[in-house]
Amino acid sequence: MAGSSAPALEGKCTVVIGGTSGLGLSAVKAFLRAGAKVVAVGLEADRSQDLQHELGPAARVIYGDATLPVTATSAIEECLSAFAGFNCLYHVAGGSGRRWGDGPLHEISDEGWRKTLDLNLSSVFYSNRAAVRQFLRQKTGGTILNLASVLAWSPSPGHFATQTYAAAKAAVVGLTRSCAAFYAAQGIRFNVLAPGLVDTRMAQRAMGDPVIMAFIRSKQPLDGGRIGHPSDLDAAAVFFLSDASSFVTGQVLSVDGGWSVTEGQLAKP
């Protein structure tokens, strides 16, 4: 038989921050199918044993708060201990700050500003810093993939006016590209995935509003006009962590169903 190619992530030891639900969990499963060993970090402590059983021996599931600096460091240490290597980081953890007071600029509370930035930007700083420090110690290079949002540069003020969140996701893009430039000579790659509206816990408000969902049908017109599925991002995430993207760094890929190139139709008053 003709030789078959190895799985895309065979031999890759990967940490996924925010890997126990939603987009992160979908990616963890895709990475495992692609041959990776994975440490999935998340807040679902109550179901960690069930999830560990579901994912199998090539995965480790650990509890951790992404807004604490120690979390990423501990996850990388677990990856090294369990799988004798560390090659890739995918940072997914983040979310809406509406519950703390994020919104239009004139309405944002001080708490909403601080907590939303902590969740969506400081957490990325902590994980990316921990990964780079380990890659430099190893002198192996490595790859980092961060999750942003199309709201970083393609606002939708009628339904999605959380401006601290948008600022944080724009900063993730800036941090990623700056780091990509600085660390390229060390073989450390940085890239970004930017989804539109995806069916996750964060999207429950929008999904429960028929006016917003009608808007999404025109704002994300691909595949009949629909909300995204977590699995829509999986192939791109595998690509960026694999050697197939070894000559790619500092890039931002929108996986948004057309959000960033369409107007969308607001309901008529």
C-alpha positions in Angstrom: 0.0 0.0 0.0 1.1 3.5 -0.6 2.5 5.1 2.5 0.0 7.1 4.5 0.9 10.3 6.2 1.2 10.5 9.9 -1.5 12.2 11.9 -1.1 16.0 11.8 -0.2 16.4 15.5 1.6 13.1 16.2 4.3 13.7 18.8 2.9 17.2 19.8 2.4 17.7 23.5 -0.2 20.5 23.9 -1.8 22.6 26.6 -5.2 24.0 26.0 -6.2 26.8 28.4 -10.0 26.7 28.5 -10.1 23.2 27.2 -12.9 21.6 29.2 -15.9 23.2 27.5 -17.1 24.8 24.3 -14.5 25.8 21.7 -11.6 24.5 23.8 -13.1 21.1 24.4 -13.9 20.6 20.7 -10.3 21.5 19.9 -9.0 19.1 22.5 -10.9 16.3 20.9 -9.7 17.3 17.5 -6.1 17.4 18.7 -6.4 13.9 20.2 -7.8 12.6 16.9 -4.8 14.2 15.2 -2.4 12.3 17.4 -1.5 14.9 20.0 -1.1 14.5 23.8 -3.1 17.1 25.5 -3.5 18.8 28.9 -6.9 20.4 29.1 -7.3 23.2 31.7 -10.7 24.5 32.8 -13.1 25.4 35.6 -15.3 22.3 35.4 -13.9 20.7 38.5 -17.2 18.8 39.1 -16.9 16.8 35.9 -13.2 16.5 35.5 -13.2 12.8 36.3 -15.9 12.0 33.7 -14.1 14.2 31.2 -10.8 12.4 31.8 -12.5 9.1 31.2 -14.1 10.4 28.0 -10.8 11.8 26.6 -8.7 8.8 27.5 -5.0 8.2 28.4 -3.6 10.7 25.9 -5.2 13.6 27.8 -4.9 15.1 31.2 -7.8 17.2 32.6 -6.9 19.7 35.4 -8.8 22.4 37.2 -7.4 25.9 36.8 -8.4 29.6 36.7 -6.9 31.2 33.7 -6.8 34.6 35.4 -4.2 33.3 37.9 -0.5 33.3 36.7 0.1 29.9 38.3 -2.4 28.1 36.2 -0.6 28.0 32.9 2.7 27.3 34.6 1.1 24.3 36.4 -0.4 23.0 33.2 2.9 23.1 31.3 4.5 21.3 34.2 1.8 18.7 34.0 2.4 18.3 30.3 6.1 17.8 30.8 5.5 15.3 33.6 2.8 13.3 31.9 4.0 13.4 28.3 7.7 14.3 28.6 7.4 17.3 26.3 5.7 20.6 25.6 5.3 21.8 22.0 2.1 23.8 21.7 -0.2 26.2 23.6 -3.8 27.0 22.5 -5.4 29.7 24.7 -9.2 29.7 24.4 -10.2 30.9 27.9 -12.2 34.1 27.9 -15.8 35.3 27.9 -18.3 38.1 28.3 -18.0 40.7 31.0 -21.6 41.8 30.9 -22.3 40.3 34.3 -19.7 42.6 35.8 -20.7 45.8 33.9 -19.2 45.7 30.5 -21.2 47.4 27.8 -21.0 50.7 25.9 -18.2 52.9 27.1 -20.3 55.4 29.1 -21.9 52.5 31.0 -18.9 50.4 31.7 -18.2 50.0 35.4 -14.7 50.0 36.9 -15.2 46.4 38.0 -16.5 45.5 34.5 -13.4 47.0 32.9 -10.9 45.3 35.2 -12.5 41.8 35.3 -13.2 41.7 31.6 -9.6 42.6 30.8 -8.4 40.0 33.4 -10.4 37.3 31.8 -9.7 38.1 28.2 -6.3 39.7 28.1 -4.3 39.1 31.4 -5.1 35.4 31.1 -3.5 35.4 27.6 -0.5 37.2 28.9 0.0 34.7 31.7 -0.3 31.6 29.5 1.8 33.0 26.6 4.5 34.2 29.0 4.7 30.8 30.6 4.8 29.0 27.3 7.6 31.2 25.9 9.7 30.8 29.0 9.5 27.0 28.7 10.2 27.1 25.0 13.3 29.2 25.6 14.5 26.9 28.4 14.0 23.9 26.0 15.6 25.7 23.1 13.1 23.8 20.9 10.9 26.5 19.5 7.1 25.9 19.7 3.8 27.3 18.6 1.2 29.4 20.4 -2.4 30.0 19.1 -4.6 32.5 20.8 -8.4 33.0 20.4 -9.6 36.5 19.7 -12.9 37.6 18.1 -14.0 39.4 15.0 -15.4 42.1 17.4 -11.8 43.2 17.7 -12.0 45.0 14.3 -15.5 44.3 13.1 -18.0 45.8 15.6 -21.7 45.2 15.6 -23.0 48.0 17.9 -26.7 47.1 17.6 -26.4 43.8 19.5 -22.8 43.3 20.6 -21.7 46.6 22.3 -19.4 45.1 25.0 -16.5 47.5 24.4 -14.1 46.2 27.1 -14.4 42.8 25.5 -13.6 44.2 22.1 -10.7 46.2 23.4 -9.3 43.0 25.1 -9.6 40.9 21.9 -7.9 43.7 19.9 -5.1 43.7 22.4 -4.8 39.9 22.0 -4.1 40.4 18.3 -1.6 43.2 19.1 0.2 41.1 21.7 0.3 38.0 19.4 1.7 39.9 16.4 4.3 41.7 18.4 5.4 38.5 20.0 5.4 36.7 16.6 7.9 39.3 15.3 10.1 39.2 18.4 10.4 35.4 18.8 10.5 34.2 15.2 14.2 33.9 15.3 13.9 31.4 18.2 11.4 29.3 16.2 8.4 30.3 18.4 5.3 31.0 16.3 2.3 33.0 17.3 -1.1 33.1 15.5 -4.7 34.0 16.2 -8.1 32.5 15.4 -11.0 35.0 15.4 -14.5 33.5 15.5 -17.8 35.2 14.9 -20.8 34.1 17.0 -20.4 30.5 18.0 -22.8 28.2 20.0 -21.1 28.3 23.4 -22.2 29.3 26.9 -21.1 32.9 26.2 -23.6 33.0 23.3 -26.7 32.0 25.3 -28.0 35.5 25.5 -27.8 36.0 21.8 -29.2 32.5 21.0 -32.2 33.2 23.2 -33.1 36.4 21.3 -35.0 35.8 18.0 -34.1 39.3 16.8 -30.4 38.7 17.2 -30.6 35.3 15.6 -32.4 36.8 12.6 -29.6 39.3 12.4 -27.0 36.5 12.5 -28.6 34.8 9.5 -27.6 37.7 7.4 -24.4 38.7 9.3 -23.0 35.1 9.1 -24.5 34.1 5.7 -22.3 31.0 5.0 -23.9 27.6 5.1 -27.5 29.0 5.0 -26.9 31.7 7.6 -26.3 30.2 11.0 -24.5 30.5 14.3 -21.1 28.8 14.3 -20.4 25.4 15.9 -17.3 24.9 18.0 -16.1 22.3 15.5 -16.0 24.9 12.8 -12.7 26.1 14.2 -11.1 22.7 14.8 -9.4 22.2 11.4 -7.8 25.7 11.6 -6.6 25.1 15.1 -5.0 21.8 14.1 -3.3 23.5 11.1 -1.8 26.2 13.2 -0.4 23.8 15.8 0.9 21.4 13.1 4.1 21.4 11.1 2.0 22.2 8.1 2.0 25.8 9.3 5.7 25.9 10.1 6.3 28.9 7.8 3.4 30.8 9.2 3.5 33.3 12.1 1.8 36.5 13.1 -1.4 35.8 11.2 -5.0 36.3 12.2 -7.6 33.9 10.6 -11.3 34.8 10.9 -13.6 31.8 11.1 -16.8 33.7 11.2 -19.3 32.5 8.6 -18.8 35.8 6.7 -19.4 38.2 9.7 -16.4 40.4 8.9 -17.3 41.0 5.3 -21.1 41.5 5.5 -23.3 44.3 6.9 -26.0 42.2 8.5 -29.6 43.4 8.5 -30.9 44.9 11.7 -34.6 44.6 12.4 -36.6 47.6 11.1 -37.9 49.9 13.9 
